[in-house]
């Protein structure tokens, strides 16, 4: 591509760099529009979106059901604050409770971090009422970047420079049930776990780990909080990833894929955990916004009406099996569930693989030095999956090259 053809992207990148606090650096692609699982940059270059806005764009881009729901709602009532109620938020809360199949209460937020902040306040209040003084989370776990959520995040590189933190959190290796059992006593308020670790590299739990966590919390009286910010809303082929293991949490946090691109999150307290916070204990001006709630309802309706849970299981297996069948010295394997996978490498070449994929028209995410995340829209087609699998050996060649 000539310099003239890239001028729009370069100009926008320069404006971005000049205008924004540099927390992201400058992203490599400037997107202009999308349709289904495809996106186009400002220079008109087409890509297959295998990131999905970090597991957010459940229905892909410009899905008619989402466009219609958002357009209708924003033309009717765009905002109420928490001083007034509206039907979309009630319908959404009822729908989430129905998907869980047990009594529960919902608090709607704008993001995953805020959902985890609400969960943390539930756990803190529970702990204070019951003489419980500390929390347990996992090494390399990720729960958000606000100070409460960051307290629970076991990634020293992003955590340490912002301490000390307001709560006592003890970190244990993810997947080690014995370490978890040793760490959780009757003085522990809550255990925060991801049913699959996302930012650590899409790391599923060992068989029986979540059930063991449930039993440990039951035995000690600690709350079990499942952070399903990335893993829920069909991403792994079930509505919620904890359903793979039959381990129902006390508190569930949701976001990302719930709104299909609109900002929304939810903290769900199951059973008695739904009654711990009282009037005045928490709040959000924008949480449960009518437009975002309408979008979430459209996402849930469409996943159900289009049979996307089964589709995710089918094309997810096609993608996983296709990658696993590739024999390449740079490829160590593939891990994950459904349409939430990591291409695992034998060397720290993920950034090179991401760049090679971009040049070939595929957007992927170099999540860890040796792992590339795939989290495409749930509507990605079998043909689109096949196109990536077919291209991957050449991309691995390019990433492995020292040229």
Secondary structure as a PSIPRED ss2 file (coil, helix, strand):
# PSIPRED VFORMAT (PSIPRED V4.0)

   1 X C   1.000  0.000  0.000
   2 X C   1.000  0.000  0.000
   3 X C   1.000  0.000  0.000
   4 X C   1.000  0.000  0.000
   5 X C   1.000  0.000  0.000
   6 X C   1.000  0.000  0.000
   7 X H   0.000  1.000  0.000
   8 X H   0.000  1.000  0.000
   9 X H   0.000  1.000  0.000
  10 X H   0.000  1.000  0.000
  11 X H   0.000  1.000  0.000
  12 X H   0.000  1.000  0.000
  13 X H   0.000  1.000  0.000
  14 X H   0.000  1.000  0.000
  15 X H   0.000  1.000  0.000
  16 X H   0.000  1.000  0.000
  17 X H   0.000  1.000  0.000
  18 X H   0.000  1.000  0.000
  19 X H   0.000  1.000  0.000
  20 X C   1.000  0.000  0.000
  21 X C   1.000  0.000  0.000
  22 X C   1.000  0.000  0.000
  23 X C   1.000  0.000  0.000
  24 X C   1.000  0.000  0.000
  25 X C   1.000  0.000  0.000
  26 X C   1.000  0.000  0.000
  27 X C   1.000  0.000  0.000
  28 X C   1.000  0.000  0.000
  29 X C   1.000  0.000  0.000
  30 X C   1.000  0.000  0.000
  31 X E   0.000  0.000  1.000
  32 X E   0.000  0.000  1.000
  33 X E   0.000  0.000  1.000
  34 X E   0.000  0.000  1.000
  35 X E   0.000  0.000  1.000
  36 X E   0.000  0.000  1.000
  37 X C   1.000  0.000  0.000
  38 X E   0.000  0.000  1.000
  39 X E   0.000  0.000  1.000
  40 X E   0.000  0.000  1.000
  41 X E   0.000  0.000  1.000
  42 X C   1.000  0.000  0.000
  43 X C   1.000  0.000  0.000
  44 X C   1.000  0.000  0.000
  45 X C   1.000  0.000  0.000
  46 X E   0.000  0.000  1.000
  47 X E   0.000  0.000  1.000
  48 X E   0.000  0.000  1.000
  49 X E   0.000  0.000  1.000
  50 X C   1.000  0.000  0.000
  51 X C   1.000  0.000  0.000
  52 X H   0.000  1.000  0.000
  53 X H   0.000  1.000  0.000
  54 X H   0.000  1.000  0.000
  55 X H   0.000  1.000  0.000
  56 X C   1.000  0.000  0.000
  57 X C   1.000  0.000  0.000
  58 X C   1.000  0.000  0.000
  59 X C   1.000  0.000  0.000
  60 X C   1.000  0.000  0.000
  61 X E   0.000  0.000  1.000
  62 X C   1.000  0.000  0.000
  63 X C   1.000  0.000  0.000
  64 X H   0.000  1.000  0.000
  65 X H   0.000  1.000  0.000
  66 X H   0.000  1.000  0.000
  67 X H   0.000  1.000  0.000
  68 X H   0.000  1.000  0.000
  69 X H   0.000  1.000  0.000
  70 X H   0.000  1.000  0.000
  71 X H   0.000  1.000  0.000
  72 X H   0.000  1.000  0.000
  73 X H   0.000  1.000  0.000
  74 X H   0.000  1.000  0.000
  75 X C   1.000  0.000  0.000
  76 X C   1.000  0.000  0.000
  77 X C   1.000  0.000  0.000
  78 X C   1.000  0.000  0.000
  79 X C   1.000  0.000  0.000
  80 X C   1.000  0.000  0.000
  81 X C   1.000  0.000  0.000
  82 X C   1.000  0.000  0.000
  83 X C   1.000  0.000  0.000
  84 X C   1.000  0.000  0.000
  85 X C   1.000  0.000  0.000
  86 X C   1.000  0.000  0.000
  87 X H   0.000  1.000  0.000
  88 X H   0.000  1.000  0.000
  89 X H   0.000  1.000  0.000
  90 X H   0.000  1.000  0.000
  91 X H   0.000  1.000  0.000
  92 X H   0.000  1.000  0.000
  93 X H   0.000  1.000  0.000
  94 X H   0.000  1.000  0.000
  95 X H   0.000  1.000  0.000
  96 X H   0.000  1.000  0.000
  97 X H   0.000  1.000  0.000
  98 X H   0.000  1.000  0.000
  99 X H   0.000  1.000  0.000
 100 X H   0.000  1.000  0.000
 101 X C   1.000  0.000  0.000
 102 X C   1.000  0.000  0.000
 103 X C   1.000  0.000  0.000
 104 X E   0.000  0.000  1.000
 105 X E   0.000  0.000  1.000
 106 X E   0.000  0.000  1.000
 107 X E   0.000  0.000  1.000
 108 X E   0.000  0.000  1.000
 109 X E   0.000  0.000  1.000
 110 X C   1.000  0.000  0.000
 111 X C   1.000  0.000  0.000
 112 X H   0.000  1.000  0.000
 113 X H   0.000  1.000  0.000
 114 X H   0.000  1.000  0.000
 115 X H   0.000  1.000  0.000
 116 X H   0.000  1.000  0.000
 117 X H   0.000  1.000  0.000
 118 X H   0.000  1.000  0.000
 119 X H   0.000  1.000  0.000
 120 X H   0.000  1.000  0.000
 121 X H   0.000  1.000  0.000
 122 X H   0.000  1.000  0.000
 123 X H   0.000  1.000  0.000
 124 X H   0.000  1.000  0.000
 125 X H   0.000  1.000  0.000
 126 X H   0.000  1.000  0.000
 127 X H   0.000  1.000  0.000
 128 X H   0.000  1.000  0.000
 129 X H   0.000  1.000  0.000
 130 X C   1.000  0.000  0.000
 131 X C   1.000  0.000  0.000
 132 X C   1.000  0.000  0.000
 133 X C   1.000  0.000  0.000
 134 X E   0.000  0.000  1.000
 135 X E   0.000  0.000  1.000
 136 X E   0.000  0.000  1.000
 137 X E   0.000  0.000  1.000
 138 X E   0.000  0.000  1.000
 139 X C   1.000  0.000  0.000
 140 X C   1.000  0.000  0.000
 141 X C   1.000  0.000  0.000
 142 X C   1.000  0.000  0.000
 143 X C   1.000  0.000  0.000
 144 X C   1.000  0.000  0.000
 145 X C   1.000  0.000  0.000
 146 X C   1.000  0.000  0.000
 147 X H   0.000  1.000  0.000
 148 X H   0.000  1.000  0.000
 149 X H   0.000  1.000  0.000
 150 X H   0.000  1.000  0.000
 151 X H   0.000  1.000  0.000
 152 X C   1.000  0.000  0.000
 153 X C   1.000  0.000  0.000
 154 X C   1.000  0.000  0.000
 155 X C   1.000  0.000  0.000
 156 X H   0.000  1.000  0.000
 157 X H   0.000  1.000  0.000
 158 X H   0.000  1.000  0.000
 159 X H   0.000  1.000  0.000
 160 X H   0.000  1.000  0.000
 161 X H   0.000  1.000  0.000
 162 X H   0.000  1.000  0.000
 163 X C   1.000  0.000  0.000
 164 X C   1.000  0.000  0.000
 165 X C   1.000  0.000  0.000
 166 X C   1.000  0.000  0.000
 167 X C   1.000  0.000  0.000
 168 X C   1.000  0.000  0.000
 169 X E   0.000  0.000  1.000
 170 X E   0.000  0.000  1.000
 171 X E   0.000  0.000  1.000
 172 X E   0.000  0.000  1.000
 173 X C   1.000  0.000  0.000
 174 X C   1.000  0.000  0.000
 175 X C   1.000  0.000  0.000
 176 X C   1.000  0.000  0.000
 177 X H   0.000  1.000  0.000
 178 X H   0.000  1.000  0.000
 179 X H   0.000  1.000  0.000
 180 X H   0.000  1.000  0.000
 181 X H   0.000  1.000  0.000
 182 X H   0.000  1.000  0.000
 183 X H   0.000  1.000  0.000
 184 X C   1.000  0.000  0.000
 185 X C   1.000  0.000  0.000
 186 X C   1.000  0.000  0.000
 187 X C   1.000  0.000  0.000
 188 X E   0.000  0.000  1.000
 189 X E   0.000  0.000  1.000
 190 X E   0.000  0.000  1.000
 191 X E   0.000  0.000  1.000
 192 X E   0.000  0.000  1.000
 193 X E   0.000  0.000  1.000
 194 X C   1.000  0.000  0.000
 195 X C   1.000  0.000  0.000
 196 X E   0.000  0.000  1.000
 197 X E   0.000  0.000  1.000
 198 X C   1.000  0.000  0.000
 199 X C   1.000  0.000  0.000
 200 X C   1.000  0.000  0.000
 201 X C   1.000  0.000  0.000
 202 X C   1.000  0.000  0.000
 203 X E   0.000  0.000  1.000
 204 X E   0.000  0.000  1.000
 205 X C   1.000  0.000  0.000
 206 X C   1.000  0.000  0.000
 207 X C   1.000  0.000  0.000
 208 X C   1.000  0.000  0.000
 209 X H   0.000  1.000  0.000
 210 X H   0.000  1.000  0.000
 211 X H   0.000  1.000  0.000
 212 X H   0.000  1.000  0.000
 213 X H   0.000  1.000  0.000
 214 X H   0.000  1.000  0.000
 215 X H   0.000  1.000  0.000
 216 X H   0.000  1.000  0.000
 217 X H   0.000  1.000  0.000
 218 X H   0.000  1.000  0.000
 219 X H   0.000  1.000  0.000
 220 X H   0.000  1.000  0.000
 221 X C   1.000  0.000  0.000
 222 X C   1.000  0.000  0.000
 223 X E   0.000  0.000  1.000
 224 X E   0.000  0.000  1.000
 225 X E   0.000  0.000  1.000
 226 X E   0.000  0.000  1.000
 227 X E   0.000  0.000  1.000
 228 X C   1.000  0.000  0.000
 229 X C   1.000  0.000  0.000
 230 X C   1.000  0.000  0.000
 231 X C   1.000  0.000  0.000
 232 X C   1.000  0.000  0.000
 233 X C   1.000  0.000  0.000
 234 X C   1.000  0.000  0.000
 235 X C   1.000  0.000  0.000
 236 X C   1.000  0.000  0.000
 237 X C   1.000  0.000  0.000
 238 X C   1.000  0.000  0.000
 239 X C   1.000  0.000  0.000
 240 X C   1.000  0.000  0.000
 241 X H   0.000  1.000  0.000
 242 X H   0.000  1.000  0.000
 243 X H   0.000  1.000  0.000
 244 X H   0.000  1.000  0.000
 245 X C   1.000  0.000  0.000
 246 X C   1.000  0.000  0.000
 247 X C   1.000  0.000  0.000
 248 X C   1.000  0.000  0.000
 249 X C   1.000  0.000  0.000
 250 X C   1.000  0.000  0.000
 251 X E   0.000  0.000  1.000
 252 X E   0.000  0.000  1.000
 253 X E   0.000  0.000  1.000
 254 X E   0.000  0.000  1.000
 255 X C   1.000  0.000  0.000
 256 X H   0.000  1.000  0.000
 257 X H   0.000  1.000  0.000
 258 X H   0.000  1.000  0.000
 259 X C   1.000  0.000  0.000
 260 X C   1.000  0.000  0.000
 261 X C   1.000  0.000  0.000
 262 X C   1.000  0.000  0.000
 263 X C   1.000  0.000  0.000
 264 X C   1.000  0.000  0.000
 265 X E   0.000  0.000  1.000
 266 X E   0.000  0.000  1.000
 267 X E   0.000  0.000  1.000
 268 X E   0.000  0.000  1.000
 269 X E   0.000  0.000  1.000
 270 X E   0.000  0.000  1.000
 271 X H   0.000  1.000  0.000
 272 X H   0.000  1.000  0.000
 273 X H   0.000  1.000  0.000
 274 X H   0.000  1.000  0.000
 275 X H   0.000  1.000  0.000
 276 X C   1.000  0.000  0.000
 277 X C   1.000  0.000  0.000
 278 X C   1.000  0.000  0.000
 279 X C   1.000  0.000  0.000
 280 X C   1.000  0.000  0.000
 281 X C   1.000  0.000  0.000
 282 X C   1.000  0.000  0.000
 283 X C   1.000  0.000  0.000
 284 X C   1.000  0.000  0.000
 285 X C   1.000  0.000  0.000
 286 X C   1.000  0.000  0.000
 287 X C   1.000  0.000  0.000
 288 X C   1.000  0.000  0.000
 289 X C   1.000  0.000  0.000
 290 X H   0.000  1.000  0.000
 291 X H   0.000  1.000  0.000
 292 X H   0.000  1.000  0.000
 293 X H   0.000  1.000  0.000
 294 X H   0.000  1.000  0.000
 295 X H   0.000  1.000  0.000
 296 X H   0.000  1.000  0.000
 297 X H   0.000  1.000  0.000
 298 X H   0.000  1.000  0.000
 299 X H   0.000  1.000  0.000
 300 X H   0.000  1.000  0.000
 301 X H   0.000  1.000  0.000
 302 X H   0.000  1.000  0.000
 303 X H   0.000  1.000  0.000
 304 X H   0.000  1.000  0.000
 305 X H   0.000  1.000  0.000
 306 X C   1.000  0.000  0.000
 307 X C   1.000  0.000  0.000
 308 X H   0.000  1.000  0.000
 309 X H   0.000  1.000  0.000
 310 X H   0.000  1.000  0.000
 311 X H   0.000  1.000  0.000
 312 X H   0.000  1.000  0.000
 313 X H   0.000  1.000  0.000
 314 X H   0.000  1.000  0.000
 315 X H   0.000  1.000  0.000
 316 X H   0.000  1.000  0.000
 317 X H   0.000  1.000  0.000
 318 X H   0.000  1.000  0.000
 319 X H   0.000  1.000  0.000
 320 X H   0.000  1.000  0.000
 321 X H   0.000  1.000  0.000
 322 X H   0.000  1.000  0.000
 323 X H   0.000  1.000  0.000
 324 X H   0.000  1.000  0.000
 325 X C   1.000  0.000  0.000
 326 X C   1.000  0.000  0.000
 327 X C   1.000  0.000  0.000
 328 X C   1.000  0.000  0.000
 329 X C   1.000  0.000  0.000
 330 X C   1.000  0.000  0.000
 331 X E   0.000  0.000  1.000
 332 X E   0.000  0.000  1.000
 333 X E   0.000  0.000  1.000
 334 X E   0.000  0.000  1.000
 335 X E   0.000  0.000  1.000
 336 X E   0.000  0.000  1.000
 337 X E   0.000  0.000  1.000
 338 X C   1.000  0.000  0.000
 339 X C   1.000  0.000  0.000
 340 X E   0.000  0.000  1.000
 341 X E   0.000  0.000  1.000
 342 X E   0.000  0.000  1.000
 343 X E   0.000  0.000  1.000
 344 X E   0.000  0.000  1.000
 345 X E   0.000  0.000  1.000
 346 X C   1.000  0.000  0.000
 347 X C   1.000  0.000  0.000
 348 X C   1.000  0.000  0.000
 349 X C   1.000  0.000  0.000
 350 X H   0.000  1.000  0.000
 351 X H   0.000  1.000  0.000
 352 X H   0.000  1.000  0.000
 353 X H   0.000  1.000  0.000
 354 X H   0.000  1.000  0.000
 355 X H   0.000  1.000  0.000
 356 X H   0.000  1.000  0.000
 357 X H   0.000  1.000  0.000
 358 X H   0.000  1.000  0.000
 359 X H   0.000  1.000  0.000
 360 X C   1.000  0.000  0.000
 361 X C   1.000  0.000  0.000
 362 X E   0.000  0.000  1.000
 363 X E   0.000  0.000  1.000
 364 X C   1.000  0.000  0.000
 365 X E   0.000  0.000  1.000
 366 X E   0.000  0.000  1.000
 367 X E   0.000  0.000  1.000
 368 X E   0.000  0.000  1.000
 369 X C   1.000  0.000  0.000
 370 X C   1.000  0.000  0.000
 371 X E   0.000  0.000  1.000
 372 X E   0.000  0.000  1.000
 373 X E   0.000  0.000  1.000
 374 X E   0.000  0.000  1.000
 375 X C   1.000  0.000  0.000
 376 X C   1.000  0.000  0.000
 377 X C   1.000  0.000  0.000
 378 X C   1.000  0.000  0.000
 379 X C   1.000  0.000  0.000
 380 X C   1.000  0.000  0.000
 381 X C   1.000  0.000  0.000
 382 X H   0.000  1.000  0.000
 383 X H   0.000  1.000  0.000
 384 X H   0.000  1.000  0.000
 385 X H   0.000  1.000  0.000
 386 X H   0.000  1.000  0.000
 387 X H   0.000  1.000  0.000
 388 X H   0.000  1.000  0.000
 389 X H   0.000  1.000  0.000
 390 X H   0.000  1.000  0.000
 391 X H   0.000  1.000  0.000
 392 X H   0.000  1.000  0.000
 393 X H   0.000  1.000  0.000
 394 X H   0.000  1.000  0.000
 395 X H   0.000  1.000  0.000
 396 X H   0.000  1.000  0.000
 397 X H   0.000  1.000  0.000
 398 X H   0.000  1.000  0.000
 399 X H   0.000  1.000  0.000
 400 X H   0.000  1.000  0.000
 401 X C   1.000  0.000  0.000
 402 X C   1.000  0.000  0.000
 403 X C   1.000  0.000  0.000
